[in-house]
Amino acid sequence: MFPFAMIVSQKAMAHEVRSAMPNAPTVAPAAPLRGVRRPRVRQVRTALAASLHRAADAVAPTPACSPAR
């Protein structure tokens, strides 16, 4: 198995070296999608955390006594 992996990795490295040459073909960057909004993960996470904190405060029992030191 090891010799096969070495051959495959050598071919892959040779391909990478050839693609870095000055006259190598280039790939155009992908066009941005217009009209499609990306998910705002951070805003959703923040809103969810705030909602959970409010729910926890609403459900939390009131302390009956203070802790002893």
Stockholm file with secondary structure:
# STOCKHOLM 1.0

chainA/1-69         MFPFAMIVSQKAMAHEVRSAMPNAPTVAPAAPLRGVRRPRVRQVRTALAASLHRAADAVAPTPACSPAR
#=GR chainA/1-69 SS CHHHHHHHHHHHHHHHHHHTSTTSCCCCCCCCCSSCCCCCHHHHHHHHHHHHHHHHHHHCCCCSSCCCC
#=GC SS_cons        CHHHHHHHHHHHHHHHHHHTSTTSCCCCCCCCCSSCCCCCHHHHHHHHHHHHHHHHHHHCCCCSSCCCC
//
